[in-house]
Amino acid sequence: MVLEQYEKEAEKIELKKEGPEAVGPTVKTILADTKLSARFGDYLEAEGEAGMDPGKEGLAIKLKNGKLDPGDLKKLEVYREDFLFGMSKVDSIIPRLDKASIEEIAKKSPELQEILKVVGVEGVSFALKNQMHEFAMKNQSKFQEISAAFETLDAYKSGEFEKLDKKIAEKCKKAGIDVETFARIMQKDTGRVKELEKEVGSIYKSSKDIIKKWSKGKVFGSHKSAKEWALSLSREKKQMDEALATVREDTKKIGELLSLTVDTDPTMREVLTRELVGDKRIKEPKSFSFKEMKNLGTEADREKAAKTHWEEYKKSPEYQEDLKVGPDAPKTKFKDGEMKRFKEAHGGGFWMRLMEIFFGNTLDKVTK
């Protein structure tokens, strides 16, 4: 009992080290969830594991058929961790794609400004927030650029930028000048030192604390005169300008990547077009999930239903009219119609694209 409890305590420590995010949903849970399975499918496709290429049976096909080869479980675990890591990256970025954030980024990005002028900030924010998960799974390298750009900005702002900010704030406090007054004066092209000299010690002038009283041009307890403080504060301008230039450049990079995303990604562009012409918003297109695919029935069932429809069509006057167009016209029309109804009934997404291949083969067989 003691050793068992000892082992349990060790397991608790290991779990704390890994953190809950290292566990996450299992592949089974992912496949059972409509949204997650659709995104996992997009991820597998981007990894070349869709199995849609002739002669290559990817993991997606194996999962559909329920037949995994040796080593596939280990491969699935690697993909699961990478997929969940990518999803967590998207989740961390989405809150930073709200209207206020997009407006701030656009101030430093001419490319994003141009798009905002056409569609508006609300439309751009909506498109990015609602399509970023799908975009990230389908375009992993492009999303990684966006994620890296945000990380670069964050690292700088929480590092050198924050260190400089604290240093200047502390200097302002010691010099007895409030931050707003200091910032206003530092934006002036000329006369900064004189104005700073007038304002140094101003926050202490009304203080009842005699130790903080302004006396003889010096802050009590310091060895700097008002002029010396003014000169010292004024010298911070170069570093301040350089720091803000770095932030502007990093933010501009984010804006360029986001504008490129909404302009070149077909799904994003479709959402923006709907925003532009005032069509009803679709928060997220219906995706055909892995679970729904498994519940569709057998290939034999689909073949039987398609064969019935084909025979009915061949007996109709419409079939004879279509034959006049060409010998293959009826087959093409029938297959296109069946596929369209199939997709409209079940939605889109990766697993539907996968099913299109199988259903297309079934229709070819029926109309042969």
Beta strands, then each sheet from edge to edge (+ up, - down):
strand 1: 214-215
strand 2: 218-219
sheet 1: 1+ 2-
end
